């Protein structure tokens, strides 16, 4: 593996490593020294030029994870779990905050709240980490918890994971289907958007349905961002973005991180890992055609999905860079896609 293949470092829009710590499947020291499975640890990040990204805090449903067989039919509509209890969600979310702080204490990450901190971390040996909460179940209607999470380092928030919340509705895992499913923001959701704008917390629209997306677009004064979503024109999953949504993101000068989850890449919607990297390039081409070169990056969903076997884990990112180079992506565009576009949109969103 050459130095050229591992640069530029990739700053990534979404990973679920923290869930492994919350559920006891990994420790901060294990992530530092190397894990037997999963997609991310520090040795593999260094080997593959994975510079870090948005580390999601996700509260799993009591019934557990979805099964791969849920995504095995030619068409599917996976039932969504019930809404979560706020007190329990807050407990688990604070465990996730503590897990991120433990990763920092173990020398795995630099917890970043400014673009300058991210850029410094990308030049070093630790992963740059932005604290993200995926699904705002821990936050009550009065938003009292939001400022405390912000003080601990929260700088990115998804009002929903696909479960409904008091703020909005998410899209179910449905194929083929459009994201035009369910209602828009509630009154509490509109207040949440305003408070995130005030605090400089980026709003992530990746799991939000179309009406909620439109409501955020009408209310927010920040760029529209979907941290880990793909092009509906290539894969007709409810989780992907239509061209109309992409044009709204472009008009706001926001961006989209390409998701490596097989079921959002493959035109047949299957969660099967034999996805050629040409398929990632198809999404890349379509997103650039609508958004432009300055509004596309990556949002891998590492440790949260089945990813292309050609990548495998974060140590396999040189294969992605090679595929982009073979596809005609030059050095300047490679820098933008790898990390530069994320820095651009964060400068426009954060207050520091």
C-alpha positions in Angstrom: 0.0 0.0 0.0 1.5 3.3 -1.1 1.3 6.6 0.6 -0.5 7.9 -2.5 -3.2 5.3 -2.1 -4.0 6.4 1.5 -4.2 10.1 0.8 -6.0 12.4 0.9 -7.5 11.3 4.2 -11.3 10.7 4.1 -13.4 12.6 6.5 -16.6 10.7 6.7 -20.2 11.8 7.2 -21.5 8.9 9.4 -20.3 5.9 11.3 -21.8 3.7 14.1 -18.7 2.7 16.0 -20.1 4.3 19.3 -22.9 1.7 19.3 -20.3 -1.0 19.7 -19.1 0.7 22.8 -22.6 1.4 24.2 -23.6 -2.3 23.8 -20.3 -3.7 25.2 -19.1 -5.2 22.0 -15.9 -3.0 22.0 -13.9 -0.9 24.4 -12.0 2.4 23.8 -8.7 0.5 24.4 -9.8 -2.2 21.9 -10.5 0.5 19.2 -7.1 2.0 20.0 -5.2 -1.3 19.7 -7.3 -3.1 17.0 -10.6 -5.0 16.9 -11.1 -8.5 15.5 -14.2 -7.4 13.5 -16.3 -4.5 12.5 -15.3 -1.7 10.2 -13.3 0.9 12.3 -10.4 0.9 14.7 -7.3 3.1 14.9 -4.8 0.8 13.3 -7.1 0.2 10.3 -7.9 3.9 10.1 -4.2 4.7 9.8 -3.7 1.9 7.2 -6.5 3.1 5.0 -6.3 6.9 5.5 -9.6 7.1 7.3 -9.3 10.5 9.0 -12.5 10.3 11.1 -15.8 12.0 10.7 -19.2 12.2 12.4 -19.4 9.6 15.2 -23.1 8.8 15.7 -24.8 8.2 19.0 -27.7 5.9 18.2 -30.2 4.4 20.7 -31.2 0.9 19.6 -34.8 -0.2 19.8 -35.5 -2.7 22.6 -36.5 -5.3 20.0 -33.0 -5.3 18.5 -31.5 -4.7 15.1 -33.1 -5.5 11.7 -32.3 -8.8 10.2 -30.5 -9.1 6.8 -33.4 -11.3 5.6 -35.7 -8.3 6.0 -33.9 -6.8 2.9 -33.8 -10.0 0.9 -37.0 -9.8 -1.1 -37.4 -8.1 -4.5 -39.7 -5.6 -2.7 -39.8 -5.0 1.1 -41.4 -2.8 3.7 -39.7 -3.3 7.0 -41.9 -2.3 10.0 -40.5 0.5 12.0 -39.9 0.1 15.8 -42.1 2.0 18.2 -41.1 5.5 19.5 -38.7 5.4 22.4 -39.2 6.5 26.0 -37.3 9.8 26.4 -35.8 9.0 29.8 -34.3 5.7 28.5 -33.1 7.4 25.3 -31.4 10.1 27.4 -29.7 7.5 29.5 -28.3 5.7 26.5 -27.4 8.9 24.7 -25.3 10.1 27.7 -23.6 6.6 27.7 -22.7 7.4 24.1 -21.3 10.8 25.0 -19.2 9.1 27.7 -18.1 6.5 25.1 -16.9 9.3 22.8 -15.1 10.9 25.7 -13.5 7.6 26.5 -12.2 7.3 22.9 -10.6 10.7 23.3 -9.0 9.8 26.6 -7.6 6.6 25.1 -5.9 8.6 22.3 -8.2 7.3 19.5 -9.9 10.5 18.5 -9.8 14.2 18.8 -13.3 15.5 19.7 -13.7 18.5 17.4 -16.1 21.4 17.6 -14.4 23.7 15.1 -13.1 23.2 11.5 -9.7 24.3 12.6 -9.6 21.4 15.2 -10.7 18.9 12.5 -8.0 20.1 10.1 -5.4 19.8 12.9 -6.6 16.3 13.7 -6.5 15.2 10.1 -2.8 16.1 10.0 -2.1 13.9 13.0 -2.4 10.3 14.1 -5.8 10.3 15.8 -9.2 10.3 14.1 -11.1 13.6 14.0 -14.5 13.1 15.6 -17.6 15.3 15.4 -20.3 14.2 18.0 -23.6 13.4 16.2 -26.8 12.2 17.7 -28.9 10.1 15.3 -32.5 10.5 16.3 -33.4 13.2 18.9 -35.4 10.9 21.2 -33.2 12.0 24.2 -34.5 15.6 23.9 -37.8 16.7 25.3 -40.3 19.1 23.8 -38.9 22.0 25.8 -35.4 21.3 24.3 -33.8 21.5 27.8 -31.4 18.7 27.0 -30.0 20.2 23.8 -27.9 22.9 25.4 -26.3 20.4 27.8 -25.4 18.1 24.9 -24.0 21.0 23.0 -21.8 21.9 26.0 -20.4 18.3 25.9 -19.5 18.7 22.2 -22.7 17.9 20.2 -22.4 19.6 16.8 -24.6 17.5 14.5 -28.2 16.2 15.1 -30.6 14.1 13.1 -34.2 14.9 14.3 -35.1 11.3 13.5 -33.6 8.0 12.9 -36.3 6.2 10.9 -38.5 5.8 14.0 -41.0 8.7 14.6 -40.1 11.2 17.3 -41.9 14.1 18.9 -40.2 16.3 16.3 -40.8 14.6 12.9 -41.3 11.3 11.0 -38.6 9.3 9.4 -38.7 7.1 6.3 -39.2 3.4 6.7 -36.8 0.9 5.1 -39.0 0.4 2.0 -38.1 -0.6 -1.6 -39.0 0.5 -4.1 -40.6 3.6 -2.6 -40.2 7.4 -2.6 -39.4 9.3 0.6 -42.9 10.9 0.4 -44.1 9.1 3.4 -45.9 10.6 6.4 -46.2 14.1 7.8 -43.8 17.0 8.3 -42.3 18.7 11.4 -44.3 19.1 14.5 -44.4 22.3 16.5 -41.6 20.9 18.6 -39.7 20.1 15.5 -39.9 23.6 14.2 -38.6 24.8 17.5 -35.8 22.3 17.3 -34.7 23.6 13.9 -34.6 27.2 15.3 -32.6 26.2 18.3 -30.1 24.1 16.3 -29.6 27.1 14.0 -29.0 29.3 17.1 -26.5 27.0 18.6 -24.7 26.1 15.4 -25.7 22.4 15.4 -25.8 20.9 11.9 -29.1 19.3 11.1 -28.8 15.9 9.4 -31.7 15.1 7.0 -30.7 11.6 6.0 -33.5 9.7 7.7 -36.2 12.4 7.4 -39.2 11.9 5.1 -40.0 14.3 2.3 -42.5 16.6 4.1 -40.1 17.0 7.0 -37.2 17.7 4.6 -39.3 20.4 3.0 -40.2 21.9 6.4 -36.6 22.1 7.4 -35.7 23.7 4.1 -38.3 26.4 4.6 -37.3 27.1 8.2 -33.5 26.6 8.5 -31.0 29.3 7.8 -28.2 26.8 7.5 -27.1 24.6 4.5 -29.2 21.5 4.0 -27.1 18.4 4.7 -27.8 14.6 4.3 -24.8 13.0 5.9 -25.3 9.4 4.6 -27.8 9.2 1.7 -27.6 8.3 -2.0 -29.4 9.1 -5.2 -33.0 7.8 -5.6 -32.5 8.0 -9.4 -30.0 5.2 -9.2 -31.6 3.2 -6.3 -35.3 3.7 -5.6 -35.0 3.2 -1.8 -37.2 5.4 0.5 -33.9 6.3 2.3 -32.4 7.9 -0.8 -32.9 11.5 -2.1 -34.9 12.5 -5.1 -33.6 15.0 -7.7 -36.0 17.6 -6.3 -34.5 17.2 -2.9 -31.0 17.3 -4.3 -31.8 20.6 -6.1 -33.0 22.1 -2.8 -29.7 21.0 -1.2 -27.8 22.6 -4.0 -29.8 25.8 -3.7 -28.9 26.0 0.0 -25.2 25.3 -0.7 -25.4 22.1 1.4 -24.1 18.7 0.7 -24.6 14.9 0.6 -22.4 12.1 1.9 -22.5 9.0 -0.2 -23.6 6.0 1.9 -21.8 2.7 1.4 -24.8 0.6 2.6 -25.4 -1.9 -0.1 -29.2 -1.6 0.0 -28.9 2.1 -0.8 -26.3 1.6 -3.6 -27.7 -1.3 -5.5 -30.5 -0.7 -8.0 -32.2 -3.9 -6.7 -32.2 -2.5 -3.1 -30.6 -5.7 -1.7 -28.4 -5.6 1.4 -25.7 -7.8 -0.3 -22.1 -6.9 -0.3 -21.0 -7.9 -3.8 -21.4 -4.3 -5.0 -18.8 -3.3 -7.6 -17.3 0.1 -6.9 -18.6 1.2 -10.3 -22.0 1.4 -8.5 -20.5 4.0 -6.0 -19.3 5.9 -9.1 -22.8 5.9 -10.5 -24.2 7.6 -7.4 -21.2 9.9 -7.4 -21.8 11.0 -11.0 -25.5 11.6 -10.4 -25.0 13.6 -7.3 -22.3 15.7 -8.9 -24.5 16.3 -11.9 -27.2 17.8 -9.7 -25.3 19.2 -6.7 -21.9 20.2 -8.3 -18.4 19.1 -7.3 -18.5 21.2 -4.1 -21.4 19.5 -2.4 -20.6 15.8 -2.4 -18.6 13.7 0.0 -18.8 10.4 1.8 -21.0 9.1 4.6 -19.9 5.4 4.9 -22.3 4.0 7.5 -19.3 1.9 8.7 -20.3 -0.3 11.6 -23.9 0.2 10.7 -24.5 -1.6 7.4 -23.2 -4.2 4.9 -20.7 -2.3 2.8 -19.2 -3.2 -0.6 -16.8 -6.2 -0.3 -14.3 -4.3 -2.4 -13.9 -1.8 0.5 -14.6 -4.2 3.4 -13.7 -1.7 6.2 -11.8 1.5 6.7 -8.5 -0.1 5.8 -10.0 -0.7 2.4 -10.5 2.9 1.4 -7.5 2.9 -0.9 -9.7 0.8 -3.2 -12.2 3.7 -3.3 -9.5 6.2 -4.1 -8.2 4.0 -6.9 -11.7 3.5 -8.3 -12.2 7.3 -8.3 -8.9 7.9 -10.0 -9.7 5.2 -12.6 -13.1 7.0 -13.1 -11.3 10.2 -14.0 -11.4 12.0 -10.6 -8.4 14.3 -10.5 -6.4 15.3 -7.5 -8.2 18.6 -6.8 -11.7 16.9 -6.9 -10.4 14.0 -4.9 -9.4 16.5 -2.1 -12.9 18.0 -2.2 -14.7 14.7 -2.1 -12.4 13.2 0.6 -12.7 16.1 3.1 -12.7 19.6 1.7 -16.4 19.8 1.0 -17.2 18.7 4.5 -15.0 21.6 5.8 -16.8 24.0 3.5 -20.3 23.2 4.7 -19.2 23.1 8.4 -17.7 26.5 8.1 -21.1 27.8 6.9 -23.0 26.0 9.6 -21.0 26.2 12.8 -20.4 29.4 14.7 -16.7 28.7 15.4 
